[in-house]
Each structure stands twice: as structure tokens, then as C-alpha cells.
């Protein structure tokens, strides 16, 4: 894992003049054509002026009085506090905009800025901000979903499984009269159970460097404490629907995370879908017409079912 992270770091440096990282594990060229009618950049959702508390808003080209919302979170192994401009804009974000969803791409505190649960506190602050400012930004607060890639997928999944959990709620940005619960979640290649990175093997051989950085202490000897970080820890029957995407050839986050997560959701009778991409890597060959259409179809289905309730 250390060698892999070093290789990725070197690759980022070498390609820095030519491309921007589109989340941990993938690349997009600069000046991505985001198919929106309006971009509202650098909105301070916490009111503290910090870069890690800024978000960008993208509104679809088809104009409406209000739009359902998806909060999409970049991946960075929790190491970046300012990658909202590289949050899969040319793929996931464009697919959501084309389908009529407003997209909110937030920054959040990195593992260098603060330890967990600061990161999920930030994301829940974003969700409350969306609901509190719905009229101002043409959001439809009746449907707010969350999505993310890699560590962003972890945070999206955690937001889904921890609705109104007192220790993970935080008070970032205030708006505490609004719920941080979401209506659906999409997990793209997320490490959702850090105690299962060796896929259930008797001996855990995984290098837990990124999660040790965000927790602030070693994994070995503190395995139970690390369950606090896992989206799987909090799964319950009242969780919103979750759609999971993972590549079978992912060499950054083990692909066993996806069926493991899906199985636990199914056991709890949570509406969930699993899409394993044959030969897909970590952000490589993952954003196909098939997977992006499946994401949109999932969100459309959940939104329609909610309207019928």
C-alpha cells in the first residue's frame, strides 16, 4: 500500500502540468466542460472563511424553480481539504446535471487539519446547509442525496448510515433545526469497513496508513476503536437506499468491500443495489455509460418512490 501511495503521489506530480486529479485514483483534464446553467463557487457553508469549508454549486441547464440535490464528495484518502474542483466533474457530476439534479461539491477537513469525526461533521454540515438554503439556491429539500468516490464514498456511506447519530452530527455551520438525514446514497469504490480491508482473512495484512492518519492512532491494538470510522458499524433498517459501485480490479480499495457492504445492508433489509464492474480499477474504467445510467436510474427510482409515499 505504501508503494502504491508513493506511486500515485509521483504520478500526480508528473502530471500536474497537464491534468488535475479527479479524486484519488483517477485524472481529468483541466477546464472540464461542466454541463450546467450556473456555477456558484466557493460558498462558505460553515461561515468561518476556511478553504476546507467551501463548496461549489452546479445547476442543470434545463431551468426549473427547484432541483433535487446530490452532494458529491471527492476522494483523497482523507488527505485533501481542497479538491472540490476535481470531484469527478466530467463524469458523475455531468451525468447528474444531465438528469436534472443540482450538484453540490464540498471541501472538507483533511486528516492533517483535524481527526475523525471532523470529516463527517463537515459533510453533515453541508447537508443541513443545503436544506436551510433551499430557496436561495433553487434546491428542492424534499430530495437530498449524497454520493462520493473512494474516501468520498466512505463519507457518503457514513452519512447514509448515521442519520442523527449524536456523536457524528457535529454543529458545523449551525442550521441544527434541519436534519442531516439523506434520501439516498451512492458509494463509488469506498472503503466502508476499515476492519475488513483484508477481506475477512484470518491475518490482517493491510497497511492502514490513511485511516490511521484520519483517526490519529495505530490500527493494530485499536481494532475496536476503528469500528467508529466504519459506515458498516451503524447499518440499520431505517437507513436510506444505497447504490454501490466497485471495480473487480481495484488495487487501492479491495473490491470485497462492496459485496460485504451490500450483504450487511441486505441483512438489515435496506433497499440497496450492487454494481461490480468487471476489470474496473480505482477510478479507472468505472465511469461508463452503463454505470452512470445505473446511478441516475437508482436516484430517479428512489425519488419517484418517495413522491408516492
Rosetta silent file (secondary structure, phi, psi, omega in degrees, C-alpha in Angstrom):
SEQUENCE: XXXXXXXXXXXXXXXXXXXXXXXXXXXXXXXXXXXXXXXXXXXXXXXXXXXXXXXXXXXXXXXXXXXXXXXXXXXXXXXXXXXXXXXXXXXXXXXXXXXXXXXXXXXXXXXXXXXXXXXXXXXXXXXXXXXXXXXXXXXXXXXXXXXXXXXXXXXXXXXXXXXXXXXXXXXXXXXXXXXXXXXXXXXXXXXXXXXXXXXXXXXXXXXXXXXXXXXXXXXXXXXXXXXXXXXXXXXXXXXXXXXXXXXXXXXXXXXXXXXXXXXXXXXXXXXXXXXXXXXXXXXXXXXXXXXXXXXXXXXXXXXXXXXXX
SCORE:     score description
SCORE:     0.000 S_00000001
   1 L     0.000  -42.337  179.540    0.000    0.000    0.000 S_00000001
   2 H   -61.114  -42.818  179.086    2.826    2.405    0.866 S_00000001
   3 H   -62.564  -38.511 -179.502    4.453    1.719   -2.508 S_00000001
   4 H   -65.826  -45.179  179.094    1.122    2.305   -4.229 S_00000001
   5 H   -62.587  -38.656  177.156    0.522    5.600   -2.441 S_00000001
   6 H   -64.085  -42.192  179.175    4.066    6.722   -3.312 S_00000001
   7 H   -61.683  -41.294  178.920    3.494    5.814   -6.961 S_00000001
   8 H   -65.635  -38.715  178.860    0.271    7.799   -7.008 S_00000001
   9 H   -62.850  -44.707  178.704    1.990   10.778   -5.417 S_00000001
  10 H   -64.325  -38.815  178.995    4.727   10.706   -8.036 S_00000001
  11 H   -63.801  -41.356  178.046    2.154   10.365  -10.794 S_00000001
  12 H   -60.518  -42.457 -179.829    0.269   13.392   -9.517 S_00000001
  13 H   -64.881  -43.252 -178.177    3.473   15.416   -9.520 S_00000001
  14 H   -66.644  -33.943 -176.588    4.474   14.345  -13.001 S_00000001
  15 H   -94.957    0.124 -173.899    1.057   15.048  -14.460 S_00000001
  16 L   -56.565  -31.757 -178.705    0.440   18.244  -12.527 S_00000001
  17 L   -77.244  -17.227 -170.890    1.235   20.446  -15.518 S_00000001
  18 L  -114.913  -25.535 -173.429   -1.155   18.561  -17.777 S_00000001
  19 E  -148.273  162.835  175.569   -4.049   17.252  -15.718 S_00000001
  20 E  -113.140  142.515  178.026   -5.900   17.596  -12.476 S_00000001
  21 E   -68.827  130.416 -179.546   -6.649   14.639  -10.195 S_00000001
  22 L   -96.269   50.511 -172.773  -10.341   13.719  -10.421 S_00000001
  23 L    95.249  159.098 -176.399  -10.369   12.241   -6.963 S_00000001
  24 L   -58.586  116.075  175.077   -7.893    9.738   -5.533 S_00000001
  25 L   107.053   -4.112 -179.094   -7.055    7.232   -8.264 S_00000001
  26 L  -145.437  169.626 -178.734   -8.194    8.991  -11.447 S_00000001
  27 E  -134.955  149.938  169.718   -7.487   12.005  -13.634 S_00000001
  28 E  -133.991  149.281  176.698   -9.392   14.584  -15.629 S_00000001
  29 E   -71.738  152.756  179.069   -8.006   17.234  -17.930 S_00000001
  30 L   -64.396  162.596  179.685   -8.222   20.846  -16.701 S_00000001
  31 L    57.840   52.568  177.729  -11.139   23.079  -17.690 S_00000001
  32 L   -63.482  137.258  177.583  -13.688   20.293  -17.673 S_00000001
  33 L   -79.979   94.334  178.621  -16.838   21.201  -19.565 S_00000001
  34 L   -85.937  123.378 -171.386  -19.403   21.005  -16.792 S_00000001
  35 L   -85.339   73.067 -177.103  -22.846   20.986  -18.412 S_00000001
  36 E  -124.364  160.459  173.684  -24.543   23.441  -16.081 S_00000001
  37 E   -86.414  -24.989 -177.931  -26.596   26.611  -16.417 S_00000001
  38 E  -156.935  138.702  171.155  -24.858   28.193  -13.453 S_00000001
  39 E  -118.083  126.948  176.096  -21.908   27.549  -11.171 S_00000001
  40 E  -111.727  108.533 -169.242  -21.831   29.242   -7.781 S_00000001
  41 E   -98.861  150.544  168.950  -18.293   28.851   -6.475 S_00000001
  42 E    58.527   43.440  174.308  -16.689   28.982   -3.041 S_00000001
  43 E   -76.459  129.441 -177.644  -19.807   29.216   -0.906 S_00000001
  44 E   -86.944  101.399 -174.604  -18.797   29.198    2.763 S_00000001
  45 L   -83.038  -12.162  178.934  -21.080   26.614    4.353 S_00000001
  46 L  -106.473  -15.740  179.343  -19.580   26.939    7.843 S_00000001
  47 L    75.505   21.221 -177.855  -19.195   30.719    7.985 S_00000001
  48 L  -114.719    0.794  176.316  -15.576   30.581    9.127 S_00000001
  49 L    76.149    4.440 -177.956  -13.751   31.604    5.941 S_00000001
  50 L   -83.492  141.134 -178.973  -11.710   28.404    5.789 S_00000001
  51 H   -60.876  -32.841 -178.397  -10.991   26.842    2.386 S_00000001
  52 H   -74.869   -2.784  175.331  -11.961   23.442    3.712 S_00000001
  53 H  -115.783   32.472  175.211  -15.447   24.778    4.407 S_00000001
  54 E  -107.227  151.136  176.028  -16.152   25.996    0.876 S_00000001
  55 E  -139.170  156.959  174.549  -18.465   24.323   -1.636 S_00000001
  56 E  -112.328  142.718  179.578  -19.396   24.721   -5.301 S_00000001
  57 E  -116.966  131.553  176.403  -22.974   24.547   -6.609 S_00000001
  58 E  -120.906  128.330  178.168  -23.861   23.444  -10.147 S_00000001
  59 E  -108.273  142.451 -177.584  -27.386   23.893  -11.532 S_00000001
  60 E   -62.148  160.923  178.483  -28.691   21.942  -14.557 S_00000001
  61 L   -70.344  -34.885  176.693  -29.100   23.541  -17.973 S_00000001
  62 L   -75.474  112.386 -172.311  -32.827   22.803  -18.009 S_00000001
  63 L   -80.147  135.010  177.265  -34.157   25.578  -15.810 S_00000001
  64 L  -139.465  167.841  178.141  -36.714   24.818  -13.096 S_00000001
  65 L   -68.669  -32.420  179.972  -37.979   26.513   -9.982 S_00000001
  66 L  -156.003  149.527 -176.478  -36.225   23.927   -7.809 S_00000001
  67 E  -123.517  141.247  166.890  -33.987   20.907   -8.317 S_00000001
  68 E   -61.575  155.548 -168.933  -33.433   17.684   -6.370 S_00000001
  69 E  -123.475  139.826  167.379  -29.906   17.722   -4.968 S_00000001
  70 E  -123.396  124.037  172.441  -26.930   15.373   -4.883 S_00000001
  71 E   -88.735  115.568 -178.629  -23.949   16.244   -2.678 S_00000001
  72 E  -110.888  128.810 -170.686  -20.931   14.629   -4.383 S_00000001
  73 E  -111.249  128.226  179.185  -17.712   14.207   -2.369 S_00000001
  74 L   -67.260  160.923  173.241  -14.234   13.892   -3.888 S_00000001
  75 L  -101.592  145.804  178.588  -11.802   11.133   -2.973 S_00000001
  76 L  -162.923   13.503 -171.388   -8.382   11.791   -1.452 S_00000001
  77 L    58.122   28.774 -177.967   -7.795    9.108    1.196 S_00000001
  78 L    64.786   16.614 -176.595   -8.943   11.919    3.535 S_00000001
  79 L   -92.207  -17.756 -175.298   -5.663   13.748    2.756 S_00000001
  80 L  -107.359  141.436  175.498   -7.045   16.734    0.789 S_00000001
  81 L  -113.308    9.958 -175.184   -9.024   19.705    2.101 S_00000001
  82 L  -155.205   59.791 -179.731   -9.466   21.492   -1.246 S_00000001
  83 L  -122.451   21.560 -179.382  -10.364   19.143   -4.111 S_00000001
  84 H   -62.120  -27.728  179.071  -13.961   20.144   -4.805 S_00000001
  85 H   -77.921    0.692 -179.585  -12.913   21.365   -8.246 S_00000001
  86 H  -128.346   28.250 -173.941  -11.789   17.859   -9.135 S_00000001
  87 L   -88.444   63.911  175.013  -14.794   15.895   -7.865 S_00000001
  88 L    54.542   43.088 -172.649  -15.451   13.717  -10.942 S_00000001
  89 H   -64.814  -40.862 -176.103  -16.865   16.742  -12.766 S_00000001
  90 H   -79.637   -4.147 -175.559  -16.699   15.317  -16.280 S_00000001
  91 H  -122.549  -86.248 -176.255  -18.320   12.028  -15.305 S_00000001
  92 H   -60.155  -47.986 -176.108  -20.559   11.699  -12.242 S_00000001
  93 H   -63.822  -45.567  178.861  -21.366   15.400  -11.930 S_00000001
  94 H   -63.253  -39.628  178.895  -22.249   15.835  -15.606 S_00000001
  95 H   -62.240  -39.390  178.920  -24.428   12.705  -15.566 S_00000001
  96 H   -69.329  -41.835  177.849  -26.344   14.078  -12.580 S_00000001
  97 H   -62.652  -43.866  178.963  -26.726   17.521  -14.157 S_00000001
  98 H   -60.824  -29.271 -178.973  -27.991   15.992  -17.413 S_00000001
  99 L   -87.493    1.201  175.228  -30.571   14.083  -15.359 S_00000001
 100 L    94.272   14.957  178.227  -31.854   17.285  -13.739 S_00000001
 101 L   -97.908  135.567  166.052  -30.103   17.166  -10.368 S_00000001
 102 E   -72.789  143.230 -177.912  -28.379   20.132   -8.798 S_00000001
 103 E  -122.210  131.385  177.204  -24.922   19.046   -7.638 S_00000001
 104 E  -113.945  121.939  179.796  -23.073   20.361   -4.598 S_00000001
 105 E  -113.394  105.356 -176.499  -19.334   19.595   -4.392 S_00000001
 106 E   -98.448  152.711  160.219  -17.913   20.422   -0.961 S_00000001
 107 L   -81.360  166.004  173.034  -14.466   20.569    0.533 S_00000001
 108 L  -152.653  163.750 -179.979  -13.987   19.062    3.969 S_00000001
 109 L   -63.877  140.197  178.378  -11.250   18.965    6.568 S_00000001
 110 L   -87.196  174.276  177.000   -8.382   16.616    5.812 S_00000001
 111 L   -67.686  -18.155  175.977   -6.699   14.225    8.214 S_00000001
 112 L   -82.356  -26.181  179.541   -3.973   16.867    8.590 S_00000001
 113 L   -80.015  -42.011 -175.420   -6.484   19.556    9.612 S_00000001
 114 L  -163.855  155.275 -179.975   -8.435   17.536   12.154 S_00000001
 115 L   -90.429  161.188  176.312   -9.081   13.965   13.160 S_00000001
 116 L   -56.934  137.301   19.479  -12.254   11.977   12.691 S_00000001
 117 L   -99.275   24.898 -178.294  -15.165   12.672   13.151 S_00000001
 118 H   -55.257  -37.299 -175.308  -14.405   16.180   11.804 S_00000001
 119 H   -65.752  -44.949  179.049  -14.783   14.952    8.212 S_00000001
 120 H   -74.665  -28.976  172.791  -18.310   13.576    8.647 S_00000001
 121 H   -59.001  -41.500  179.126  -19.231   16.613   10.769 S_00000001
 122 H   -63.347  -46.425 -177.775  -18.365   18.738    7.729 S_00000001
 123 H   -64.185  -38.817  177.827  -20.454   16.637    5.343 S_00000001
 124 H   -68.615  -32.367  173.232  -23.441   16.739    7.676 S_00000001
 125 H   -62.867  -37.613  177.220  -22.972   20.496    7.902 S_00000001
 126 H   -64.064  -44.946 -178.517  -23.185   20.604    4.093 S_00000001
 127 H   -62.293  -43.779  177.651  -26.412   18.585    4.071 S_00000001
 128 H   -65.209  -37.841  177.942  -28.025   20.885    6.650 S_00000001
 129 H   -60.248  -44.261  179.094  -26.774   23.924    4.681 S_00000001
 130 H   -57.708  -45.939 -177.546  -28.479   22.614    1.534 S_00000001
 131 H   -70.871  -38.113 -178.109  -31.791   22.232    3.330 S_00000001
 132 H   -71.046  -26.535 -175.737  -31.533   25.551    5.181 S_00000001
 133 L  -113.590   27.883 -175.627  -30.710   27.475    1.982 S_00000001
 134 H   -58.256  -48.319 -176.713  -33.031   25.670   -0.400 S_00000001
 135 H   -64.120  -38.501 -177.013  -34.953   28.746   -1.535 S_00000001
 136 H   -64.714  -37.678 -173.168  -31.787   30.792   -2.097 S_00000001
 137 H  -111.246   12.561  177.568  -30.116   28.251   -4.384 S_00000001
 138 L    64.268   36.930  175.142  -33.185   26.663   -6.049 S_00000001
 139 E   -89.698  146.451  170.645  -32.803   23.384   -4.178 S_00000001
 140 E  -100.143  103.185 -173.952  -35.713   21.025   -3.608 S_00000001
 141 E   -72.107   -5.026  178.620  -35.171   19.914    0.002 S_00000001
 142 E   -75.000  -14.205  174.615  -37.632   17.053   -0.360 S_00000001
 143 E  -142.217  106.465  177.658  -34.900   15.031   -2.084 S_00000001
 144 E  -127.680  115.949  179.186  -31.274   15.356   -0.993 S_00000001
 145 E  -112.461  168.390  179.877  -28.905   12.501   -1.808 S_00000001
 146 E  -134.046  145.440 -177.974  -25.193   12.052   -1.229 S_00000001
 147 E  -144.283  158.579  177.426  -22.528   10.442   -3.411 S_00000001
 148 E  -171.557  157.323  179.208  -18.781   10.038   -3.282 S_00000001
 149 E  -112.469  133.742  176.558  -15.705    8.354   -4.707 S_00000001
 150 L    59.297 -120.176  178.076  -13.128    6.458   -2.602 S_00000001
 151 H   -63.020  -26.893  172.481  -12.832    8.284    0.749 S_00000001
 152 H   -66.859  -34.098  174.522  -15.726   10.388   -0.527 S_00000001
 153 H   -66.484  -36.316  174.369  -17.650    7.152   -0.943 S_00000001
 154 H   -60.544  -47.563 -177.753  -16.836    6.341    2.659 S_00000001
 155 H   -67.756  -37.067  177.096  -18.203    9.705    3.813 S_00000001
 156 H   -64.272  -44.158  179.819  -21.306    9.384    1.632 S_00000001
 157 H   -65.709  -40.659  179.444  -21.988    5.911    3.000 S_00000001
 158 H   -65.083  -38.873  176.430  -21.350    7.045    6.555 S_00000001
 159 H   -60.899  -36.541 -178.673  -23.772    9.948    6.117 S_00000001
 160 H   -70.098  -37.767 -173.180  -26.399    7.429    4.987 S_00000001
 161 H   -92.827   -1.387 -175.792  -25.977    5.021    7.885 S_00000001
 162 L  -125.967   38.887 -179.893  -25.653    7.591   10.704 S_00000001
 163 L   -55.730  122.408  175.320  -28.724    9.802   10.405 S_00000001
 164 L    58.647   26.328  173.721  -28.919   11.994   13.520 S_00000001
 165 L   -70.778  121.292 -170.238  -26.240    9.984   15.331 S_00000001
 166 H   -59.565  -38.532 -177.934  -25.340   12.330   18.224 S_00000001
 167 H   -76.381  -20.547 -175.922  -21.558   11.757   18.194 S_00000001
 168 H  -107.864    3.603 -178.467  -21.287   12.092   14.426 S_00000001
 169 H   -78.016  -50.756 -176.289  -23.643   15.026   13.891 S_00000001
 170 L    68.418 -175.044  178.963  -21.439   17.937   14.935 S_00000001
 171 L  -136.254   26.351 -177.940  -22.536   21.563   14.635 S_00000001
 172 L   -60.440  123.297  177.660  -20.587   22.770   11.568 S_00000001
 173 L    77.178   -2.519 -178.791  -22.397   25.752   10.067 S_00000001
 174 L    70.459 -133.639 -177.788  -25.251   25.543   12.560 S_00000001
 175 L    55.396   36.201 -171.129  -28.680   25.050   10.935 S_00000001
 176 L   -72.712  -10.571  175.434  -29.284   22.448   13.614 S_00000001
 177 L   -77.838   -8.466  177.237  -33.061   22.590   13.262 S_00000001
 178 L   -99.793  140.185 -179.394  -32.557   20.878    9.877 S_00000001
 179 L   -76.631  145.898  174.567  -31.902   17.143    9.713 S_00000001
 180 L   -91.984    6.611  178.323  -28.692   15.794    8.204 S_00000001
 181 L   -66.463  145.156  177.707  -30.541   12.686    7.014 S_00000001
 182 L  -114.190  163.256 -177.379  -30.327   11.943    3.298 S_00000001
 183 L   -91.936  -18.340  179.783  -32.790   10.260    0.961 S_00000001
 184 E  -168.497  162.353  178.427  -30.274    8.061   -0.873 S_00000001
 185 E  -143.419  144.453  173.561  -26.541    7.436   -1.221 S_00000001
 186 E  -120.318  123.070 -178.814  -24.182    6.308   -3.987 S_00000001
 187 E  -108.500  112.445  177.491  -20.888    4.724   -2.954 S_00000001
 188 E  -104.191  101.547  171.900  -18.201    4.651   -5.647 S_00000001
 189 L    61.957   35.125 -175.702  -15.271    2.431   -4.582 S_00000001
 190 L   -84.103  144.385  170.594  -15.471    3.464   -0.949 S_00000001
 191 L   -84.281   90.142 -169.866  -13.569    1.896    1.963 S_00000001
 192 L   -91.916  -16.364  178.618  -16.660    1.456    4.114 S_00000001
 193 L  -137.548   96.920 -175.099  -15.301   -1.092    6.614 S_00000001
 194 H   -72.711  -11.252  174.657  -11.696   -0.461    7.596 S_00000001
 195 H   -88.833    2.364 -177.036  -11.700   -3.618    9.728 S_00000001
 196 H  -125.736   25.113 -176.867  -12.401   -5.669    6.575 S_00000001
 197 L   -73.510  -17.933  174.153   -9.647   -4.439    4.267 S_00000001
 198 L   -97.153   15.696  170.753   -8.069   -7.914    4.228 S_00000001
 199 L    60.030   35.835  175.259  -11.421   -9.321    3.117 S_00000001
 200 L    83.876    6.082  178.586  -12.027  -11.460    6.183 S_00000001
 201 L   -63.381  152.314 -178.184   -8.664  -13.237    6.141 S_00000001
 202 L   -58.163  -40.016  179.739   -7.500  -14.679    9.451 S_00000001
 203 L  -108.752  128.143  178.436   -4.487  -12.347    9.447 S_00000001
 204 L   -82.777  110.472 -178.775   -4.906   -8.646    8.640 S_00000001
 205 L  -106.397    6.659 -176.473   -2.042   -7.767    6.284 S_00000001
 206 L   -73.785  143.625  172.217   -3.406   -4.409    5.106 S_00000001
 207 L   -87.532  113.089 -171.522   -1.397   -1.223    5.540 S_00000001
 208 L   -93.355   29.743 -174.179   -3.850    1.076    7.330 S_00000001
 209 H   -52.868  -53.702 -177.849   -1.871    4.297    6.786 S_00000001
 210 H   -61.096  -42.588 -179.581   -4.650    6.627    5.509 S_00000001
 211 H   -72.914  -29.605  173.611   -7.168    5.567    8.129 S_00000001
 212 H   -65.478  -36.259  178.907   -4.544    5.756   10.873 S_00000001
 213 H   -66.148  -40.655 -177.530   -3.862    9.330    9.753 S_00000001
 214 H   -77.336  -26.418  177.145   -7.530   10.321    9.940 S_00000001
 215 H   -86.207  -33.160  176.828   -8.047    8.572   13.288 S_00000001
 216 L    92.935   12.248  176.916   -4.771    9.741   14.812 S_00000001
 217 L  -157.408  163.852 -174.839   -3.563    6.441   16.248 S_00000001
 218 L   -66.936  151.190  176.311   -2.373    2.997   15.054 S_00000001
 219 L   -73.045  -47.992 -176.621   -4.783    0.359   13.822 S_00000001
 220 L   -62.769  126.159 -177.887   -3.011   -2.577   15.445 S_00000001
 221 L    90.022  -10.804 -179.797   -4.158   -2.894   19.013 S_00000001
 222 L  -127.076   30.180 -174.388   -7.018   -0.456   18.426 S_00000001
 223 H   -57.219  -41.216 -178.880   -9.173   -2.500   16.088 S_00000001
 224 H   -66.121  -37.943  179.116  -12.358   -1.962   18.060 S_00000001
 225 H   -63.371  -31.593 -179.011  -11.834    1.806   18.144 S_00000001
 226 H   -71.322  -16.435  176.979  -11.580    1.836   14.336 S_00000001
 227 H   -64.578  -21.584  175.909  -15.129    0.484   14.058 S_00000001
 228 H   -60.563  -28.305 -177.462  -16.201    4.032   14.958 S_00000001
 229 H   -82.784  -19.099 -168.752  -14.971    5.049   11.479 S_00000001
 230 L   -82.900  133.583  172.887  -16.878    2.380    9.556 S_00000001
 231 H   -63.842  -31.194 -177.726  -20.135    3.026    7.713 S_00000001
 232 H   -67.408  -24.804 -177.498  -20.975   -0.648    8.272 S_00000001
 233 H   -60.384  -31.452 -167.349  -20.971   -0.218   12.062 S_00000001
 234 H  -106.206    6.993 -175.900  -24.162    1.829   12.031 S_00000001
 235 L   -58.728  133.961  176.976  -26.322   -0.020    9.481 S_00000001
 236 L  -149.737  165.384 -174.246  -29.957   -0.268   10.499 S_00000001
 237 L   -64.568  -16.550 -179.863  -33.356   -0.932    8.904 S_00000001
 238 L   -92.171    4.570 -179.412  -34.228    2.771    8.766 S_00000001
 239 L   -66.691  149.576  176.415  -31.237    3.664    6.577 S_00000001
 240 L   -71.509  163.813  178.786  -31.932    5.270    3.193 S_00000001
 241 E   -60.100  145.744 -177.792  -31.342    3.293   -0.025 S_00000001
 242 E  -131.100  133.659  176.301  -27.706    2.795   -1.057 S_00000001
 243 E  -115.700  126.455 -171.754  -26.259    2.061   -4.514 S_00000001
 244 E  -114.956  132.522  176.175  -22.722    0.604   -4.563 S_00000001
 245 E  -124.753  132.979  178.015  -20.235    0.640   -7.462 S_00000001
 246 E  -155.579  143.675  178.512  -16.843   -1.079   -7.329 S_00000001
 247 E   -88.997  140.911 -178.829  -14.303   -2.414   -9.809 S_00000001
 248 L   -71.319  -18.321 -179.414  -13.151   -6.021   -9.607 S_00000001
 249 L  -107.126   22.948  179.597   -9.560   -4.930  -10.364 S_00000001
 250 L   -67.375  119.766  179.581   -9.392   -2.134   -7.771 S_00000001
 251 L  -107.285   14.321  176.138   -5.883   -2.204   -6.271 S_00000001
 252 L  -112.357  -49.160  173.549   -6.408    0.718   -3.864 S_00000001
 253 L  -116.706  118.085 -175.106   -9.634   -0.227   -2.076 S_00000001
 254 L   -55.236  136.575 -176.924  -10.268   -4.003   -2.103 S_00000001
 255 L   -66.256  -17.353  177.331  -13.294   -4.937   -4.179 S_00000001
 256 H   -64.324  -17.586  178.041  -14.536   -7.182   -1.348 S_00000001
 257 H   -58.848  -37.753 -174.066  -15.688   -4.006    0.396 S_00000001
 258 H   -68.785  -55.679  178.761  -18.660   -3.717   -1.970 S_00000001
 259 H   -65.101  -30.473  175.598  -20.312   -7.155   -1.577 S_00000001
 260 H   -61.766  -48.549  178.276  -19.529   -7.044    2.141 S_00000001
 261 H   -62.362  -47.576 -178.953  -21.358   -3.712    2.470 S_00000001
 262 H   -59.672  -43.258 -179.813  -24.193   -4.879    0.237 S_00000001
 263 H   -62.003  -41.127  178.979  -24.653   -8.076    2.229 S_00000001
 264 H   -68.140  -38.329  176.415  -24.921   -6.196    5.518 S_00000001
 265 H   -64.221  -43.479  178.787  -27.417   -3.745    4.009 S_00000001
 266 H   -62.845  -41.250  178.438  -29.484   -6.623    2.652 S_00000001
 267 H   -59.355  -34.129  179.267  -29.409   -8.356    6.038 S_00000001
 268 L   -87.419    4.031 -179.937  -30.842   -5.159    7.563 S_00000001
 269 L    62.353   35.366  174.169  -33.472   -5.004    4.781 S_00000001
 270 L   -88.276  130.958  176.170  -32.113   -1.719    3.445 S_00000001
 271 L   -57.884  118.419 -175.281  -33.020   -1.041   -0.185 S_00000001
 272 E  -151.407  153.299  177.024  -29.666   -1.454   -1.916 S_00000001
 273 E  -129.023  147.527  177.408  -28.053   -2.197   -5.260 S_00000001
 274 E  -125.779  126.774  177.991  -24.619   -3.624   -6.068 S_00000001
 275 E  -125.490  101.905  175.607  -22.814   -2.970   -9.374 S_00000001
 276 E   -90.913  126.812 -177.237  -19.479   -4.745   -9.736 S_00000001
 277 E   -98.977  110.282 -177.371  -17.562   -3.504  -12.784 S_00000001
 278 L   -61.977  122.714  179.599  -15.537   -6.312  -14.338 S_00000001
 279 L    79.614   -0.854  179.780  -11.940   -5.150  -14.767 S_00000001
 280 L   -71.213  137.993  177.624  -12.672   -1.742  -13.245 S_00000001
 281 L   -99.356 -156.864 -179.041   -9.875   -0.153  -11.248 S_00000001
 282 L   -89.621   89.527 -174.677   -9.859    2.643   -8.710 S_00000001
 283 L    82.915    4.409 -179.414  -11.465    5.390  -10.762 S_00000001
 284 L  -112.917  126.947 -178.786  -10.291    3.671  -13.952 S_00000001
 285 L    58.506   28.534 -179.737  -12.872    2.245  -16.382 S_00000001
 286 L  -100.838  -34.185 -173.082  -15.539    2.854  -13.753 S_00000001
 287 L   -94.226   74.289 -178.698  -17.482    5.788  -15.199 S_00000001
 288 L   -99.589  168.667  175.910  -19.127    4.093  -18.166 S_00000001
 289 H   -57.430  -36.548 -178.403  -22.459    4.805  -19.807 S_00000001
 290 H   -67.021  -48.091 -176.715  -23.778    1.713  -18.032 S_00000001
 291 H   -71.543  -39.476  179.713  -22.677    2.687  -14.519 S_00000001
 292 H   -66.939  -37.428  176.552  -23.623    6.351  -14.831 S_00000001
 293 H   -66.634  -37.218  178.144  -27.034    5.374  -16.188 S_00000001
 294 H   -64.574  -39.203  176.927  -27.459    2.916  -13.313 S_00000001
 295 H   -61.218  -48.318 -178.969  -26.692    5.695  -10.828 S_00000001
 296 H   -64.418  -42.546  179.830  -29.268    8.016  -12.391 S_00000001
 297 H   -62.181  -40.415  177.859  -31.869    5.243  -12.633 S_00000001
 298 H   -61.369  -50.455 -179.149  -31.357    4.397   -8.963 S_00000001
 299 H   -63.378  -42.098  178.426  -31.778    8.009   -7.833 S_00000001
 300 H   -61.349  -40.368  179.818  -34.783    8.509  -10.110 S_00000001
 301 H   -64.089  -46.819 -178.066  -36.408    5.378   -8.699 S_00000001
 302 H   -65.519  -39.919  178.801  -35.908    6.401   -5.080 S_00000001
 303 H   -63.419  -43.529 -179.924  -37.131    9.929   -5.801 S_00000001
 304 H   -66.125  -39.738  179.019  -40.253    8.620   -7.543 S_00000001
 305 H   -66.342  -34.204  178.073  -40.982    6.170   -4.730 S_00000001
 306 H   -67.656  -38.133  178.446  -40.665    8.943   -2.179 S_00000001
 307 H   -64.122  -29.248 -178.686  -43.189   11.064   -4.088 S_00000001
 308 H   -82.186  -10.947 -178.441  -45.653    8.172   -3.973 S_00000001
 309 L   -73.455    0.000    0.000  -45.430    7.800   -0.194 S_00000001
